[in-house]
Amino acid sequence: MKELFPAKQVMGFVASLVLTLIALLVVFTDMSYTAGMTILLVTAFIQATLQLVVFMHAGETEDGWAIYSNILFGIVIVVLSVLGTLLILLWDM
């Protein structure tokens, strides 16, 4: 029966709840802007990684390198798109 209990998913869910509560505490407490944004960014990246590995099973396939390289490629495309948009629309270049 122990092998049927999804302990990894339950621990991932609890960790996601804790990270969400930390983000809510940042919003509802009186923190400086830089400290609040730093905590929010760190918890967001941790939670995204947790979701990817635990719930989308990215690390459980034989072709793990291809999955992670595709994610990295997607992140690079997003960063370039955002910077290009800022360059054109805000910085008038």
PDB file as gemmi writes it, atoms N, CA and C in Angstrom:
CRYST1    1.000    1.000    1.000  90.00  90.00  90.00 P 1                      
ATOM      1  N   MET A   1       0.823  -1.198   0.000  1.00  0.00           N  
ATOM      2  CA  MET A   1       0.000   0.000   0.000  1.00  0.00           C  
ATOM      3  C   MET A   1       0.866   1.260   0.000  1.00  0.00           C  
ATOM      4  N   LYS A   2       2.049   1.156   0.601  1.00  0.00           N  
ATOM      5  CA  LYS A   2       2.925   2.315   0.668  1.00  0.00           C  
ATOM      6  C   LYS A   2       3.359   2.769  -0.718  1.00  0.00           C  
ATOM      7  N   GLU A   3       3.585   1.849  -1.645  1.00  0.00           N  
ATOM      8  CA  GLU A   3       4.015   2.230  -2.983  1.00  0.00           C  
ATOM      9  C   GLU A   3       2.899   2.874  -3.799  1.00  0.00           C  
ATOM     10  N   LEU A   4       1.661   2.762  -3.355  1.00  0.00           N  
ATOM     11  CA  LEU A   4       0.544   3.387  -4.056  1.00  0.00           C  
ATOM     12  C   LEU A   4       0.300   4.828  -3.606  1.00  0.00           C  
ATOM     13  N   PHE A   5       0.832   5.206  -2.453  1.00  0.00           N  
ATOM     14  CA  PHE A   5       0.634   6.561  -1.947  1.00  0.00           C  
ATOM     15  C   PHE A   5       1.586   7.526  -2.657  1.00  0.00           C  
ATOM     16  N   PRO A   6       1.056   8.597  -3.243  1.00  0.00           N  
ATOM     17  CA  PRO A   6       1.913   9.533  -3.998  1.00  0.00           C  
ATOM     18  C   PRO A   6       2.628  10.528  -3.069  1.00  0.00           C  
ATOM     19  N   ALA A   7       3.604  10.052  -2.325  1.00  0.00           N  
ATOM     20  CA  ALA A   7       4.292  10.887  -1.337  1.00  0.00           C  
ATOM     21  C   ALA A   7       5.014  12.064  -1.996  1.00  0.00           C  
ATOM     22  N   LYS A   8       5.620  11.829  -3.153  1.00  0.00           N  
ATOM     23  CA  LYS A   8       6.345  12.896  -3.841  1.00  0.00           C  
ATOM     24  C   LYS A   8       5.394  14.021  -4.259  1.00  0.00           C  
ATOM     25  N   GLN A   9       4.221  13.659  -4.754  1.00  0.00           N  
ATOM     26  CA  GLN A   9       3.256  14.670  -5.178  1.00  0.00           C  
ATOM     27  C   GLN A   9       2.671  15.418  -3.976  1.00  0.00           C  
ATOM     28  N   VAL A  10       2.436  14.720  -2.878  1.00  0.00           N  
ATOM     29  CA  VAL A  10       1.898  15.375  -1.686  1.00  0.00           C  
ATOM     30  C   VAL A  10       2.922  16.355  -1.115  1.00  0.00           C  
ATOM     31  N   MET A  11       4.175  15.939  -1.072  1.00  0.00           N  
ATOM     32  CA  MET A  11       5.218  16.843  -0.577  1.00  0.00           C  
ATOM     33  C   MET A  11       5.395  18.044  -1.518  1.00  0.00           C  
ATOM     34  N   GLY A  12       5.272  17.817  -2.812  1.00  0.00           N  
ATOM     35  CA  GLY A  12       5.327  18.927  -3.766  1.00  0.00           C  
ATOM     36  C   GLY A  12       4.171  19.886  -3.585  1.00  0.00           C  
ATOM     37  N   PHE A  13       2.988  19.347  -3.304  1.00  0.00           N  
ATOM     38  CA  PHE A  13       1.809  20.178  -3.076  1.00  0.00           C  
ATOM     39  C   PHE A  13       1.980  21.009  -1.809  1.00  0.00           C  
ATOM     40  N   VAL A  14       2.475  20.398  -0.747  1.00  0.00           N  
ATOM     41  CA  VAL A  14       2.697  21.121   0.508  1.00  0.00           C  
ATOM     42  C   VAL A  14       3.764  22.209   0.305  1.00  0.00           C  
ATOM     43  N   ALA A  15       4.821  21.887  -0.422  1.00  0.00           N  
ATOM     44  CA  ALA A  15       5.856  22.878  -0.695  1.00  0.00           C  
ATOM     45  C   ALA A  15       5.293  24.036  -1.525  1.00  0.00           C  
ATOM     46  N   SER A  16       4.417  23.738  -2.479  1.00  0.00           N  
ATOM     47  CA  SER A  16       3.778  24.798  -3.275  1.00  0.00           C  
ATOM     48  C   SER A  16       2.910  25.692  -2.398  1.00  0.00           C  
ATOM     49  N   LEU A  17       2.194  25.086  -1.462  1.00  0.00           N  
ATOM     50  CA  LEU A  17       1.384  25.881  -0.535  1.00  0.00           C  
ATOM     51  C   LEU A  17       2.248  26.775   0.343  1.00  0.00           C  
ATOM     52  N   VAL A  18       3.369  26.261   0.826  1.00  0.00           N  
ATOM     53  CA  VAL A  18       4.272  27.055   1.660  1.00  0.00           C  
ATOM     54  C   VAL A  18       4.847  28.219   0.854  1.00  0.00           C  
ATOM     55  N   LEU A  19       5.258  27.963  -0.389  1.00  0.00           N  
ATOM     56  CA  LEU A  19       5.787  29.033  -1.227  1.00  0.00           C  
ATOM     57  C   LEU A  19       4.725  30.089  -1.526  1.00  0.00           C  
ATOM     58  N   THR A  20       3.481  29.660  -1.707  1.00  0.00           N  
ATOM     59  CA  THR A  20       2.392  30.604  -1.934  1.00  0.00           C  
ATOM     60  C   THR A  20       2.135  31.440  -0.689  1.00  0.00           C  
ATOM     61  N   LEU A  21       2.192  30.825   0.487  1.00  0.00           N  
ATOM     62  CA  LEU A  21       2.010  31.576   1.725  1.00  0.00           C  
ATOM     63  C   LEU A  21       3.131  32.592   1.938  1.00  0.00           C  
ATOM     64  N   ILE A  22       4.350  32.228   1.562  1.00  0.00           N  
ATOM     65  CA  ILE A  22       5.459  33.177   1.658  1.00  0.00           C  
ATOM     66  C   ILE A  22       5.203  34.375   0.744  1.00  0.00           C  
ATOM     67  N   ALA A  23       4.725  34.108  -0.466  1.00  0.00           N  
ATOM     68  CA  ALA A  23       4.415  35.205  -1.394  1.00  0.00           C  
ATOM     69  C   ALA A  23       3.284  36.076  -0.845  1.00  0.00           C  
ATOM     70  N   LEU A  24       2.290  35.471  -0.231  1.00  0.00           N  
ATOM     71  CA  LEU A  24       1.206  36.258   0.358  1.00  0.00           C  
ATOM     72  C   LEU A  24       1.695  37.102   1.525  1.00  0.00           C  
ATOM     73  N   LEU A  25       2.601  36.570   2.321  1.00  0.00           N  
ATOM     74  CA  LEU A  25       3.165  37.346   3.420  1.00  0.00           C  
ATOM     75  C   LEU A  25       3.937  38.561   2.915  1.00  0.00           C  
ATOM     76  N   VAL A  26       4.612  38.384   1.796  1.00  0.00           N  
ATOM     77  CA  VAL A  26       5.334  39.521   1.210  1.00  0.00           C  
ATOM     78  C   VAL A  26       4.349  40.604   0.792  1.00  0.00           C  
ATOM     79  N   VAL A  27       3.228  40.189   0.230  1.00  0.00           N  
ATOM     80  CA  VAL A  27       2.245  41.162  -0.242  1.00  0.00           C  
ATOM     81  C   VAL A  27       1.570  41.882   0.923  1.00  0.00           C  
ATOM     82  N   PHE A  28       1.242  41.147   1.990  1.00  0.00           N  
ATOM     83  CA  PHE A  28       0.475  41.740   3.075  1.00  0.00           C  
ATOM     84  C   PHE A  28       1.313  42.400   4.165  1.00  0.00           C  
ATOM     85  N   THR A  29       2.630  42.205   4.167  1.00  0.00           N  
ATOM     86  CA  THR A  29       3.466  42.882   5.155  1.00  0.00           C  
ATOM     87  C   THR A  29       4.095  44.124   4.525  1.00  0.00           C  
ATOM     88  N   ASP A  30       4.581  44.984   5.365  1.00  0.00           N  
ATOM     89  CA  ASP A  30       5.175  46.233   4.896  1.00  0.00           C  
ATOM     90  C   ASP A  30       6.675  46.010   4.698  1.00  0.00           C  
ATOM     91  N   MET A  31       7.042  45.599   3.496  1.00  0.00           N  
ATOM     92  CA  MET A  31       8.446  45.353   3.155  1.00  0.00           C  
ATOM     93  C   MET A  31       8.910  46.408   2.176  1.00  0.00           C  
ATOM     94  N   SER A  32      10.218  46.543   2.102  1.00  0.00           N  
ATOM     95  CA  SER A  32      10.746  47.439   1.079  1.00  0.00           C  
ATOM     96  C   SER A  32      10.529  46.805  -0.291  1.00  0.00           C  
ATOM     97  N   TYR A  33      10.550  47.627  -1.306  1.00  0.00           N  
ATOM     98  CA  TYR A  33      10.284  47.145  -2.659  1.00  0.00           C  
ATOM     99  C   TYR A  33      11.315  46.110  -3.104  1.00  0.00           C  
ATOM    100  N   THR A  34      12.580  46.384  -2.851  1.00  0.00           N  
ATOM    101  CA  THR A  34      13.630  45.470  -3.324  1.00  0.00           C  
ATOM    102  C   THR A  34      13.585  44.142  -2.591  1.00  0.00           C  
ATOM    103  N   ALA A  35      13.348  44.163  -1.290  1.00  0.00           N  
ATOM    104  CA  ALA A  35      13.274  42.907  -0.539  1.00  0.00           C  
ATOM    105  C   ALA A  35      12.059  42.098  -0.975  1.00  0.00           C  
ATOM    106  N   GLY A  36      10.925  42.764  -1.135  1.00  0.00           N  
ATOM    107  CA  GLY A  36       9.710  42.069  -1.558  1.00  0.00           C  
ATOM    108  C   GLY A  36       9.842  41.463  -2.944  1.00  0.00           C  
ATOM    109  N   MET A  37      10.385  42.216  -3.881  1.00  0.00           N  
ATOM    110  CA  MET A  37      10.542  41.692  -5.235  1.00  0.00           C  
ATOM    111  C   MET A  37      11.558  40.558  -5.288  1.00  0.00           C  
ATOM    112  N   THR A  38      12.606  40.652  -4.494  1.00  0.00           N  
ATOM    113  CA  THR A  38      13.597  39.575  -4.457  1.00  0.00           C  
ATOM    114  C   THR A  38      12.968  38.288  -3.943  1.00  0.00           C  
ATOM    115  N   ILE A  39      12.216  38.384  -2.855  1.00  0.00           N  
ATOM    116  CA  ILE A  39      11.563  37.199  -2.292  1.00  0.00           C  
ATOM    117  C   ILE A  39      10.535  36.645  -3.276  1.00  0.00           C  
ATOM    118  N   LEU A  40       9.762  37.512  -3.906  1.00  0.00           N  
ATOM    119  CA  LEU A  40       8.753  37.049  -4.865  1.00  0.00           C  
ATOM    120  C   LEU A  40       9.391  36.353  -6.070  1.00  0.00           C  
ATOM    121  N   LEU A  41      10.473  36.910  -6.600  1.00  0.00           N  
ATOM    122  CA  LEU A  41      11.134  36.286  -7.745  1.00  0.00           C  
ATOM    123  C   LEU A  41      11.748  34.937  -7.380  1.00  0.00           C  
ATOM    124  N   VAL A  42      12.370  34.858  -6.221  1.00  0.00           N  
ATOM    125  CA  VAL A  42      12.985  33.595  -5.798  1.00  0.00           C  
ATOM    126  C   VAL A  42      11.919  32.527  -5.586  1.00  0.00           C  
ATOM    127  N   THR A  43      10.832  32.877  -4.892  1.00  0.00           N  
ATOM    128  CA  THR A  43       9.777  31.888  -4.669  1.00  0.00           C  
ATOM    129  C   THR A  43       9.084  31.500  -5.981  1.00  0.00           C  
ATOM    130  N   ALA A  44       8.965  32.436  -6.912  1.00  0.00           N  
ATOM    131  CA  ALA A  44       8.339  32.112  -8.196  1.00  0.00           C  
ATOM    132  C   ALA A  44       9.185  31.122  -8.992  1.00  0.00           C  
ATOM    133  N   PHE A  45      10.498  31.327  -9.030  1.00  0.00           N  
ATOM    134  CA  PHE A  45      11.359  30.400  -9.752  1.00  0.00           C  
ATOM    135  C   PHE A  45      11.412  29.031  -9.077  1.00  0.00           C  
ATOM    136  N   ILE A  46      11.430  29.017  -7.752  1.00  0.00           N  
ATOM    137  CA  ILE A  46      11.416  27.732  -7.042  1.00  0.00           C  
ATOM    138  C   ILE A  46      10.117  26.994  -7.313  1.00  0.00           C  
ATOM    139  N   GLN A  47       9.006  27.700  -7.274  1.00  0.00           N  
ATOM    140  CA  GLN A  47       7.720  27.057  -7.500  1.00  0.00           C  
ATOM    141  C   GLN A  47       7.572  26.576  -8.945  1.00  0.00           C  
ATOM    142  N   ALA A  48       8.067  27.336  -9.897  1.00  0.00           N  
ATOM    143  CA  ALA A  48       8.006  26.894 -11.291  1.00  0.00           C  
ATOM    144  C   ALA A  48       8.838  25.635 -11.498  1.00  0.00           C  
ATOM    145  N   THR A  49      10.008  25.586 -10.892  1.00  0.00           N  
ATOM    146  CA  THR A  49      10.848  24.392 -10.994  1.00  0.00           C  
ATOM    147  C   THR A  49      10.185  23.206 -10.315  1.00  0.00           C  
ATOM    148  N   LEU A  50       9.605  23.440  -9.167  1.00  0.00           N  
ATOM    149  CA  LEU A  50       8.904  22.380  -8.444  1.00  0.00           C  
ATOM    150  C   LEU A  50       7.742  21.831  -9.264  1.00  0.00           C  
ATOM    151  N   GLN A  51       6.965  22.711  -9.857  1.00  0.00           N  
ATOM    152  CA  GLN A  51       5.844  22.272 -10.693  1.00  0.00           C  
ATOM    153  C   GLN A  51       6.327  21.453 -11.885  1.00  0.00           C  
ATOM    154  N   LEU A  52       7.403  21.899 -12.491  1.00  0.00           N  
ATOM    155  CA  LEU A  52       7.935  21.217 -13.667  1.00  0.00           C  
ATOM    156  C   LEU A  52       8.433  19.816 -13.325  1.00  0.00           C  
ATOM    157  N   VAL A  53       9.190  19.703 -12.265  1.00  0.00           N  
ATOM    158  CA  VAL A  53       9.814  18.428 -11.936  1.00  0.00           C  
ATOM    159  C   VAL A  53       8.821  17.463 -11.292  1.00  0.00           C  
ATOM    160  N   VAL A  54       8.025  17.949 -10.329  1.00  0.00           N  
ATOM    161  CA  VAL A  54       7.162  17.044  -9.571  1.00  0.00           C  
ATOM    162  C   VAL A  54       5.875  16.726 -10.317  1.00  0.00           C  
ATOM    163  N   PHE A  55       5.195  17.732 -10.807  1.00  0.00           N  
ATOM    164  CA  PHE A  55       3.859  17.498 -11.343  1.00  0.00           C  
ATOM    165  C   PHE A  55       3.834  17.239 -12.844  1.00  0.00           C  
ATOM    166  N   MET A  56       4.819  17.749 -13.587  1.00  0.00           N  
ATOM    167  CA  MET A  56       4.849  17.480 -15.019  1.00  0.00           C  
ATOM    168  C   MET A  56       5.861  16.396 -15.372  1.00  0.00           C  
ATOM    169  N   HIS A  57       6.469  15.790 -14.352  1.00  0.00           N  
ATOM    170  CA  HIS A  57       7.343  14.622 -14.490  1.00  0.00           C  
ATOM    171  C   HIS A  57       8.459  14.835 -15.503  1.00  0.00           C  
ATOM    172  N   ALA A  58       9.083  15.997 -15.466  1.00  0.00           N  
ATOM    173  CA  ALA A  58      10.136  16.293 -16.438  1.00  0.00           C  
ATOM    174  C   ALA A  58      11.380  15.454 -16.203  1.00  0.00           C  
ATOM    175  N   GLY A  59      11.650  15.073 -14.975  1.00  0.00           N  
ATOM    176  CA  GLY A  59      12.861  14.329 -14.699  1.00  0.00           C  
ATOM    177  C   GLY A  59      12.712  12.825 -14.768  1.00  0.00           C  
ATOM    178  N   GLU A  60      11.547  12.317 -15.153  1.00  0.00           N  
ATOM    179  CA  GLU A  60      11.301  10.884 -15.114  1.00  0.00           C  
ATOM    180  C   GLU A  60      11.429  10.185 -16.467  1.00  0.00           C  
ATOM    181  N   THR A  61      11.833  10.876 -17.487  1.00  0.00           N  
ATOM    182  CA  THR A  61      11.955  10.253 -18.793  1.00  0.00           C  
ATOM    183  C   THR A  61      13.418   9.986 -19.118  1.00  0.00           C  
ATOM    184  N   GLU A  62      13.628   9.133 -20.090  1.00  0.00           N  
ATOM    185  CA  GLU A  62      14.993   8.843 -20.523  1.00  0.00           C  
ATOM    186  C   GLU A  62      15.599  10.016 -21.288  1.00  0.00           C  
ATOM    187  N   ASP A  63      14.749  10.811 -21.912  1.00  0.00           N  
ATOM    188  CA  ASP A  63      15.205  11.926 -22.728  1.00  0.00           C  
ATOM    189  C   ASP A  63      15.109  13.243 -21.953  1.00  0.00           C  
ATOM    190  N   GLY A  64      15.630  13.250 -20.724  1.00  0.00           N  
ATOM    191  CA  GLY A  64      15.536  14.428 -19.869  1.00  0.00           C  
ATOM    192  C   GLY A  64      16.276  15.624 -20.420  1.00  0.00           C  
ATOM    193  N   TRP A  65      17.415  15.387 -21.105  1.00  0.00           N  
ATOM    194  CA  TRP A  65      18.200  16.492 -21.654  1.00  0.00           C  
ATOM    195  C   TRP A  65      17.403  17.256 -22.704  1.00  0.00           C  
ATOM    196  N   ALA A  66      16.640  16.569 -23.516  1.00  0.00           N  
ATOM    197  CA  ALA A  66      15.843  17.234 -24.549  1.00  0.00           C  
ATOM    198  C   ALA A  66      14.746  18.094 -23.920  1.00  0.00           C  
ATOM    199  N   ILE A  67      14.142  17.616 -22.862  1.00  0.00           N  
ATOM    200  CA  ILE A  67      13.087  18.388 -22.198  1.00  0.00           C  
ATOM    201  C   ILE A  67      13.662  19.665 -21.604  1.00  0.00           C  
ATOM    202  N   TYR A  68      14.771  19.532 -20.885  1.00  0.00           N  
ATOM    203  CA  TYR A  68      15.361  20.707 -20.248  1.00  0.00           C  
ATOM    204  C   TYR A  68      15.941  21.684 -21.267  1.00  0.00           C  
ATOM    205  N   SER A  69      16.478  21.180 -22.365  1.00  0.00           N  
ATOM    206  CA  SER A  69      16.993  22.097 -23.386  1.00  0.00           C  
ATOM    207  C   SER A  69      15.847  22.826 -24.087  1.00  0.00           C  
ATOM    208  N   ASN A  70      14.709  22.174 -24.273  1.00  0.00           N  
ATOM    209  CA  ASN A  70      13.546  22.857 -24.851  1.00  0.00           C  
ATOM    210  C   ASN A  70      13.021  23.944 -23.913  1.00  0.00           C  
ATOM    211  N   ILE A  71      13.033  23.673 -22.627  1.00  0.00           N  
ATOM    212  CA  ILE A  71      12.599  24.677 -21.652  1.00  0.00           C  
ATOM    213  C   ILE A  71      13.562  25.862 -21.665  1.00  0.00           C  
ATOM    214  N   LEU A  72      14.848  25.576 -21.703  1.00  0.00           N  
ATOM    215  CA  LEU A  72      15.838  26.644 -21.764  1.00  0.00           C  
ATOM    216  C   LEU A  72      15.675  27.481 -23.033  1.00  0.00           C  
ATOM    217  N   PHE A  73      15.431  26.819 -24.161  1.00  0.00           N  
ATOM    218  CA  PHE A  73      15.199  27.526 -25.411  1.00  0.00           C  
ATOM    219  C   PHE A  73      13.967  28.426 -25.305  1.00  0.00           C  
ATOM    220  N   GLY A  74      12.907  27.942 -24.687  1.00  0.00           N  
ATOM    221  CA  GLY A  74      11.701  28.740 -24.502  1.00  0.00           C  
ATOM    222  C   GLY A  74      11.950  29.957 -23.631  1.00  0.00           C  
ATOM    223  N   ILE A  75      12.746  29.783 -22.578  1.00  0.00           N  
ATOM    224  CA  ILE A  75      13.069  30.903 -21.707  1.00  0.00           C  
ATOM    225  C   ILE A  75      13.879  31.952 -22.457  1.00  0.00           C  
ATOM    226  N   VAL A  76      14.830  31.516 -23.275  1.00  0.00           N  
ATOM    227  CA  VAL A  76      15.633  32.453 -24.063  1.00  0.00           C  
ATOM    228  C   VAL A  76      14.742  33.232 -25.028  1.00  0.00           C  
ATOM    229  N   ILE A  77      13.817  32.559 -25.686  1.00  0.00           N  
ATOM    230  CA  ILE A  77      12.900  33.235 -26.614  1.00  0.00           C  
ATOM    231  C   ILE A  77      12.034  34.256 -25.883  1.00  0.00           C  
ATOM    232  N   VAL A  78      11.539  33.911 -24.704  1.00  0.00           N  
ATOM    233  CA  VAL A  78      10.714  34.840 -23.930  1.00  0.00           C  
ATOM    234  C   VAL A  78      11.527  36.066 -23.524  1.00  0.00           C  
ATOM    235  N   VAL A  79      12.744  35.861 -23.029  1.00  0.00           N  
ATOM    236  CA  VAL A  79      13.579  36.987 -22.602  1.00  0.00           C  
ATOM    237  C   VAL A  79      13.897  37.888 -23.790  1.00  0.00           C  
ATOM    238  N   LEU A  80      14.239  37.307 -24.928  1.00  0.00           N  
ATOM    239  CA  LEU A  80      14.530  38.115 -26.109  1.00  0.00           C  
ATOM    240  C   LEU A  80      13.293  38.881 -26.584  1.00  0.00           C  
ATOM    241  N   SER A  81      12.132  38.254 -26.511  1.00  0.00           N  
ATOM    242  CA  SER A  81      10.893  38.933 -26.914  1.00  0.00           C  
ATOM    243  C   SER A  81      10.577  40.105 -25.999  1.00  0.00           C  
ATOM    244  N   VAL A  82      10.730  39.903 -24.702  1.00  0.00           N  
ATOM    245  CA  VAL A  82      10.449  40.978 -23.752  1.00  0.00           C  
ATOM    246  C   VAL A  82      11.453  42.118 -23.932  1.00  0.00           C  
ATOM    247  N   LEU A  83      12.735  41.790 -24.049  1.00  0.00           N  
ATOM    248  CA  LEU A  83      13.733  42.838 -24.238  1.00  0.00           C  
ATOM    249  C   LEU A  83      13.543  43.567 -25.571  1.00  0.00           C  
ATOM    250  N   GLY A  84      13.178  42.845 -26.624  1.00  0.00           N  
ATOM    251  CA  GLY A  84      12.911  43.489 -27.909  1.00  0.00           C  
ATOM    252  C   GLY A  84      11.713  44.414 -27.841  1.00  0.00           C  
ATOM    253  N   THR A  85      10.680  44.003 -27.122  1.00  0.00           N  
ATOM    254  CA  THR A  85       9.505  44.849 -26.956  1.00  0.00           C  
ATOM    255  C   THR A  85       9.847  46.102 -26.174  1.00  0.00           C  
ATOM    256  N   LEU A  86      10.610  45.941 -25.101  1.00  0.00           N  
ATOM    257  CA  LEU A  86      11.034  47.116 -24.322  1.00  0.00           C  
ATOM    258  C   LEU A  86      11.901  48.041 -25.165  1.00  0.00           C  
ATOM    259  N   LEU A  87      12.777  47.456 -25.947  1.00  0.00           N  
ATOM    260  CA  LEU A  87      13.678  48.239 -26.799  1.00  0.00           C  
ATOM    261  C   LEU A  87      12.888  49.087 -27.789  1.00  0.00           C  
ATOM    262  N   ILE A  88      11.875  48.512 -28.378  1.00  0.00           N  
ATOM    263  CA  ILE A  88      11.106  49.226 -29.399  1.00  0.00           C  
ATOM    264  C   ILE A  88      10.086  50.184 -28.791  1.00  0.00           C  
ATOM    265  N   LEU A  89       9.312  49.712 -27.832  1.00  0.00           N  
ATOM    266  CA  LEU A  89       8.191  50.511 -27.337  1.00  0.00           C  
ATOM    267  C   LEU A  89       8.574  51.535 -26.252  1.00  0.00           C  
ATOM    268  N   LEU A  90       9.471  51.186 -25.371  1.00  0.00           N  
ATOM    269  CA  LEU A  90       9.772  52.089 -24.270  1.00  0.00           C  
ATOM    270  C   LEU A  90      11.035  52.927 -24.506  1.00  0.00           C  
ATOM    271  N   TRP A  91      12.045  52.317 -25.088  1.00  0.00           N  
ATOM    272  CA  TRP A  91      13.312  53.004 -25.215  1.00  0.00           C  
ATOM    273  C   TRP A  91      13.481  53.689 -26.571  1.00  0.00           C  
ATOM    274  N   ASP A  92      12.482  53.627 -27.424  1.00  0.00           N  
ATOM    275  CA  ASP A  92      12.450  54.306 -28.727  1.00  0.00           C  
ATOM    276  C   ASP A  92      13.698  54.071 -29.583  1.00  0.00           C  
ATOM    277  N   MET A  93      14.094  52.834 -29.697  1.00  0.00           N  
ATOM    278  CA  MET A  93      15.283  52.527 -30.496  1.00  0.00           C  
ATOM    279  C   MET A  93      14.867  51.930 -31.813  1.00  0.00           C  
TER     280      MET A  93                                                      
END                                                                             
